[in-house]
Amino acid sequence: QVQLVESGGGLVQAGGSLRLSCADSGRTLSSRSMGWFRQAPGKEREFVAAISWNFGGTYYSDSVKGRFTISRDNAKNTVYLQMNSLTPEDTAVYYCAAGRAFESGDYYSRNVYPHWGQGTQVTVSS
């Protein structure tokens, strides 16, 4: 059973960094593609980054490309999101999600991920 728990959120000044972690207590993460999404107040939940389960291919939204890095440690059943050069526009609740193998580049779609964590708040002050 997939049970995702995010950690690492908090308050940081603009230009700072945070690293989010997502652990799967069900120990199924190594066989799942993983994604990070975020939701700001009054906005739709949006795709941030994803990593495939097999070849470790990584994908990013245009808004975070070059600043955020997704990685995974299958031995620790954990996925990370390293966030650098944060701006107030990055303020949101960040969600980890686990899903199936990507098909035809659908890594950005919430439909790929049936399992979600509870979210962790990231607040970037100006």
C-alpha positions as CSV (number, residue, x, y, z in Angstrom):
1,Q,0.0,0.0,0.0
2,V,1.3,3.4,-1.0
3,Q,1.6,5.9,1.9
4,L,3.3,9.1,1.0
5,V,4.6,11.6,3.6
6,E,6.1,14.9,2.6
7,S,8.5,16.9,4.7
8,G,11.0,19.8,4.4
9,G,8.6,22.7,3.8
10,G,8.9,26.0,5.7
11,L,9.4,29.7,5.5
12,V,12.4,31.0,3.5
13,Q,13.4,34.3,2.1
14,A,13.5,35.0,-1.6
15,G,16.6,33.7,-3.2
16,G,16.9,30.9,-0.6
17,S,16.6,27.1,-0.9
18,L,14.6,24.3,0.5
19,R,14.7,20.5,-0.1
20,L,11.5,18.6,0.1
21,S,11.4,14.9,0.8
22,C,8.7,12.4,0.1
23,A,8.9,9.0,1.8
24,D,6.8,6.0,1.0
25,S,6.2,3.9,4.1
26,G,4.7,1.2,1.9
27,R,8.1,0.8,0.3
28,T,6.7,0.7,-3.3
29,L,8.4,3.9,-4.5
30,S,11.1,2.1,-6.5
31,S,8.5,0.8,-9.0
32,R,6.6,4.0,-9.4
33,S,6.9,7.2,-11.4
34,M,6.9,10.1,-9.0
35,G,5.7,13.7,-9.3
36,W,5.6,16.9,-7.4
37,F,2.7,19.3,-7.7
38,R,1.8,22.5,-6.0
39,Q,-1.3,24.5,-5.2
40,A,-1.3,28.2,-4.3
41,P,-4.3,29.8,-2.6
42,G,-7.1,30.3,-5.1
43,K,-5.3,28.5,-7.9
44,E,-5.5,25.1,-9.5
45,R,-3.0,22.4,-8.5
46,E,-0.2,22.5,-11.0
47,F,2.6,20.2,-12.1
48,V,6.1,21.0,-10.9
49,A,8.4,18.1,-11.6
50,A,8.4,14.4,-12.3
51,I,10.8,11.5,-12.5
52,S,10.2,8.2,-14.2
53,W,10.4,4.9,-12.4
54,N,12.7,3.0,-14.8
55,F,15.3,5.2,-16.5
56,G,15.1,8.1,-14.1
57,G,14.1,10.6,-16.7
58,T,13.2,14.0,-15.2
59,Y,10.7,16.6,-16.3
60,Y,10.0,20.1,-15.2
61,S,7.5,22.9,-15.6
62,D,8.8,25.9,-17.4
63,S,8.4,28.0,-14.3
64,V,10.9,25.9,-12.2
65,K,13.2,24.6,-14.9
66,G,16.8,25.4,-14.0
67,R,15.9,26.2,-10.3
68,F,14.4,22.9,-9.1
69,T,15.8,19.4,-9.2
70,I,13.9,16.2,-8.7
71,S,15.8,13.0,-7.6
72,R,15.0,9.7,-6.1
73,D,16.8,7.3,-3.7
74,N,15.1,3.9,-4.2
75,A,17.1,2.3,-1.4
76,K,15.5,4.9,1.0
77,N,12.1,4.9,-0.7
78,T,12.4,8.6,-0.9
79,V,12.0,11.3,-3.6
80,Y,13.4,14.7,-3.2
81,L,12.7,18.2,-4.7
82,Q,15.7,20.5,-4.3
83,M,14.4,24.1,-4.8
84,N,16.9,26.9,-5.3
85,S,16.5,30.6,-6.1
86,L,13.0,30.6,-4.6
87,T,10.7,33.5,-5.3
88,P,7.4,34.5,-3.6
89,E,5.6,33.0,-6.7
90,D,6.8,29.6,-5.5
91,T,4.7,29.9,-2.3
92,A,2.2,27.0,-2.3
93,V,1.4,23.7,-0.7
94,Y,3.6,21.1,-2.4
95,Y,2.3,17.6,-2.9
96,C,4.1,14.4,-3.7
97,A,2.4,11.9,-6.0
98,A,3.1,8.3,-7.0
99,G,1.8,6.8,-10.3
100,R,2.3,4.6,-13.3
101,A,4.8,4.6,-16.1
102,F,4.5,7.7,-18.3
103,E,2.8,7.3,-21.6
104,S,3.2,9.7,-24.5
105,G,4.7,12.3,-22.3
106,D,1.8,12.5,-19.8
107,Y,4.0,13.1,-16.8
108,Y,2.3,16.5,-16.1
109,S,-1.2,15.0,-15.8
110,R,-2.7,14.5,-12.4
111,N,-4.5,11.4,-13.8
112,V,-1.1,9.6,-13.9
113,Y,-0.9,9.7,-10.1
114,P,-3.5,7.8,-8.0
115,H,-1.6,8.2,-4.8
116,W,-1.0,11.6,-3.1
117,G,0.7,12.8,0.1
118,Q,-0.9,15.3,2.5
119,G,1.2,18.2,1.3
120,T,3.8,20.5,2.9
121,Q,3.6,24.3,3.0
122,V,6.3,26.3,1.3
123,T,6.3,30.1,2.0
124,V,8.8,32.4,0.3
125,S,8.9,35.9,1.7
126,S,10.1,38.9,-0.3
